Amino acid sequence: MKKKFTYLYEALFLILLIGLVFYRQMPQTYDDQEPAPLAEFSTQRALEKVQYLSKRPHYVGSDDHPRIQKYLQQELKALGLEPQLQRGFTLTEKGTLVEATNIMARIKGQKSTKALVLLSHYDSAPHSKSLGASDDASGVATLLESVRALLYNKTPLQNDLILLFTDAEELGLNGAALFVTQHDWAKDVGLVINFEARGTSGPSMMLMETTHGNRAMVEAFAAAQTPYPVSNSLMYSIYKMLPNDTDLTVFREAGKIQGYNFAFIDSHYNYHTAQDHYANLSPLSLAHQGSYVMALLTHFTQRDLRTLEHPEEDVYFSIPFGFVHYPFAWNWPLVLLTAILLFTFTFIGLGKHVLRIDEVVKGFIPLVLTLLVAGLVAWGIATLLPWIYPDATTILQGFTYNGHDYIHACIALTLGICFWIYRKETSRFAEMNRLFAGLFLWIILGMGLAWKLPGASFLLLPVLGSTLMLGAFVLTQQSKGLWNLIMALPALFLLVPLIPLFPVGLGLKILPGAAVLTVLTFVLLLPILGAFPYKSRWAFVCLLIGIAFLGKAHWNASFTSAKARPNSLLYVFDASQKKAYWTTYDERPDAWNQAFLSKQPQSAAPLNRNALYSKYGTAFRWMHPAPVYALKGPSIVFERDTVKGNRRFYQIRITPQRRVNRYDIFLKNQVPLAHVKANGVRPLTYTSKIGGQASHKLLSYYVTRNQPLVFSFDVPVGVEPQLELMESSFDLLEQPRMGVPPRPKNTLPMPFVLNDAVVLIQPVRPTPPAILAQP
């Protein structure tokens, strides 16, 4: 009887282990009843700071921005530190100009090898009324509480410790650029630890920014013994390919200073939206950030920071209760060892007749069929979602509020497909004969990874584990249940967490990838799962679970006040044509903005002649004629227009005559501009993916205190640059004469785009200080 139900025990064991994997990714409790002792990090005390920081939007140029600056200075003084302010303009290489104000303090070490920087930015995202609770009040609060605990313990420091809160990160990493390129302390920095967020929940993940090889950094992170490490070398390989940079990128690119990023990314749909508020921030994610910083502070304030560079690279990954790393040099030997063992065990098995060549070859049929069917089903779900729920596409992050339901449905349906296709047992120990096909495919994949993506080569460890399952079977002519479960650990620890991670981090369009990875994990576990009896019943149960999750996703597909629909509306006045338009990015306008766009709006293609940078390539979609309201346009003065030799020199001052937040300058013809300078600074030369050059944009200036834009350049004699200005204020809903009512509670401003704005477009040429337009 016991043997008959062994498969149920094995299934329970696998489920419990998978639960352990996710349970151990982050703390599951925090000090919510009463604050932790003063000598320890307190999530509750940090949450109080987050609540204060995220009361109102505090983007650069907003009314609340100075309030945050004052608060941070007060907090540093309360810690017994002397706050310093660094204020100045920077112009990034992608053309983002802003005056940033960094706030910092320094704690002297006894014998500093280099300074350790604790880094977070304090500005919130513009355009979307984001309160910035997660991004990045959580990081600011984590650092303040951590340094408080450090100082309370009177821990003697070897290294100097710099607490740095940067400004204008959301605009173009300008605060970090200001510090790295202009502050005297930058030359003393040996390591940066940066805390960020790209969602409002989930485990915090570590991503490195290294200047050389990563080995010394990996070894140092392992030595710090953080209690809940979540990271692997595949994450950073993917991170480097995405249009996401952090302040730490500037330290690496412009200052040749390396460091660690920590960020949680789940509930990605709240990122940069008005729903990034205190109530949506997971306290456990904040507690996870705190667990990192306390361990790292203990380690790096005492370590020689001059020893963190190494030319060699390491593969690294986290497992429950541990962090593992080994040299890249092991990648190819690992591939070759696994391949040699596979073919050796297969040869022996064929010789002993426990494997049959025809069954081994036929094992490729269910493998290919399962990959195709599961991939197509997941692709069908990802493809049909925008058709069935077209409004879901307004969530530009690509991960909907019910996204986890789709992930669970995809995994369950894929497992059902696997059990169904592998249900027929064509011979005794069919699962072992079929295992060869999966292992062979994995080895081919492993060769590709070792060649093109060596940081992902740890994915060969589960393949080695399954190869050893095959070896034990061949040598003993029995399937060893306990051995198989032990050898399944690498697949459970390394592959299973990646299955939901990819669509969470990259969007639901990656569902086919999650399905394929589920199949590839299933085939590695064939010695266990393939030996289950009643596979048709398992398939049926999995299919029912998948359908149930699809039903749950449909039930939760509607937008609510807690899960709002992003929308957009702008008022654009074209001064050249003396015409005004309402416009939107929405593919399907809703009742709120349709009242201005009408039921039959025009294509907004003419308004996209000056393409603004958007992280997701979003452009104006519809427009409708609007009343022409009198807008007080800027004063444009050509302070210099002279010729010297074969060059013509310009200096242009543009002064706002109404409260504005942003200027975008476009070059309409292909005139080569040289020696561009704006508000006293030249473009920096480091590279980032933030605020990329779009269309023919010359620069974007985020205005503070209504300061003018003064920019200069020179061109060859005989050509005249045609410049156009787009002046924007983020106050459309605050302009009574515009007549735009408040948004319905189940909607919010669309993020990542210029939104809720009053926009004026005009040529850059000397003009009267006001544009006359009749209402």
Steps between C-alpha positions, in 0.01 A plus 500: 500500500782738587673438167174553313469854629868592474425737214269702727777539755734606221247753371454639850877521544537697174218737596647562844846564356362745244315674781825519698680654202255791480454526877872543556540776243414773749396557863147388576455712814600843622468705817141608438384465862768721654821646362814289520760596764690818420814299430324323212344597169129566541270461203230682696722805557600495132134482397425813699760683292355361178155624603629853551711502183216377279219733611497683165679484163849647538653499154761758403331839467192405703376692801580206728857450382643759747304340785685172445832680484432671833388175659813312395723770641309485829533121512875515445535759775292280732758226442771738615632547148577818310299505176650647187319620191639481150302697244583539135404439139589191302432421137510129429628357177139418412406869529327526839575830676398563860618673811530227762547535875681211666485459878778314678694445820830330579608292798876479538665161541805425713723397211304524181610289207233663284156642573185289495198680349144412600289633214133567428318771308227711657311641199183334376404437139353802314189513278307222679438644850701214647545527876825307481443281808693209355702691242682621695376607843550137600869524417544834679321371810702176499827692500395749769386222733809288431743783573302585814547142627868509405561823691297383798728195531805728493663255263854619421538540125817439308372659180333834447127467447318741267122518514390642164147591392505597135255717310360477146560128463163461333585760236837374383720398795605864523558513875739206485675661205536824695662320794732276296625773268507804729525407869834463678378196693455298182872432467498335845224248421594134486159334496133600458196318637183626330143428606223526241156364411327411175178387662337504841550144625700181468853402598782748456750383241867582480646615167865595471664782308865407453788679331709189434425138579251428775691241704613723787154656522332159505736372767442811711123466473523136603724594795244756622260209564175683435218288649275494191716536188305501173719531195666318216737588221227451238298790650772753438568364150135571417495829693782636286291440187192690624426876480545535874782683671542618857715762668760229552543479123637854503752410770620210286498678165619849598693427818627144444349416840321171546231389736181309572142582406213365708143525373166322531301473179168326567169688466678667209170655388533754784842617385509876424124533552273673748458155659859506624371612839557396859210252517631303202858467624564153639657527848670165438680642196619788715609253768696311234680819398585559864641149541736567211628837613570400860711201394681698232569792733656267755723348234601788275562764765780273625631349174782637285302649211810516282484124446167485317629492145593177326537420129325160523128429491295271722169325449283553806154413625299485821332197649296463821738568789796578278685677219720304258762614251773349286729619216391544140788265423286215629224556242638301210634217721151480653343472153754240390472300822121487471519399133760228569296362789181501293649309209692266729192411705293466183761268343511288816121493520470384142759234566310376806171521308345722764481763228380433146631698205157524337342628821783748553457639148121508529544707818553804278141477374320585827771757582454694178123458509477626859720802428292589195158454658585671830678783322209554263243495782699757699557708186127483432420626850753784473377590151128480570510704821525837317213394273272378776596774747619789280503746790770289667747640247476835676722346769825580324707287738355195322398330826133528585340506845393137451836408345583243767180313414615471140841377612344235723259402223785470251707281734204277587393459137858422401529233770169356382632485144819334622316231696259440211762462229726289720210284627562201272762260628645322198737283702606424855685800643382708204581815694871407512513430127329832431732688733786489247319735258451768762856472627639516147299817426616655828865427416458674164345796683784486753758531225322809371486650848868431569585671172260796489360543852754348738332655805208262442713186492389404851187370326710195407510389865141366488597317180792338680263400781261329258791333321601349832141376542545317170840372610366352823225326306738356242750376758243345736227423246256658743347844529619630836226722641695669778803554276279651232346743748843610618621545143184701426606771744704702245198516267268603783742759640627651175239452226165520679551857636583623150170382352282775655785750521530556125138611435496701825815687398455513122124497456234248401637488147761264651235240591619270217848512652356402839317210335813378322702519822225305678525226237879494522475468878240225469719290271790524746265359765374218279654230724256625767203654320513261206472206737175630654206270431170643379670770295173565318344593832793726589459664160129551558556653844769735367278604210213571740732710717616692193144566388408607854780757500388628159150536643639683802697731271184577302306564821767750608544663160293809578666820614421626849607788721773275645603373157445796275511535124776729368382773265631824358395843382700805390418843367734597214511848348694532173601868485607483133155390389309677779317172561446296812427131552402255767716192462554161664731199489207266563420251227144490634394826667276458803195700604715757683727609215253415224296797618781716357609279210147429370381160384683538168841653573764560234835327478758687707782426256559874429577556870767231493729698275702571812531157657556509872697226671280230649628187668247291308498702178155645570379775264189717472217292354191724465423870498205735463482878446487692827412857590793741467578630845736791551835360616778728613788373295868527593732788431755388240808718464797436271774631726763415244487453125847568365735370234865421561694347216293224347284445811182670615450521877163510676394553860127485566316580822150363549325638808163363618215747530270249665579223744648216293664168575672392182656631181581276204709645218495332158730549204280491191771481237821302476737776605806376690514684832833531679602603853148467641475650846191551716473699823876501529565126452599278211365151428659222702659208322398193700243271339160406639168379364292761685345787305635375169534727199164488326428645160686831456486611861788725605428510873232468765517753783308433822437841649547584869395831652407618150866555414567586134668273250816648354665288233772567249657325203667575169432388144676539163449836334232487234259267674227599740375258767125465522410457863160431651399526865248288687416669831304289751339557835368204700185677614224419252260385771585800717404752228134592564453659159592172328196340655658158551323321787683276749565148383253226595626299794565193285749687279846650550750700291688284251868479602820525292354771274439875514150508646244736654689780331431835338737508204602790279694438177673784317812570291809623685550849371488843660138559594300738714481383860140389456316303236170664423218258441131574509277268705 
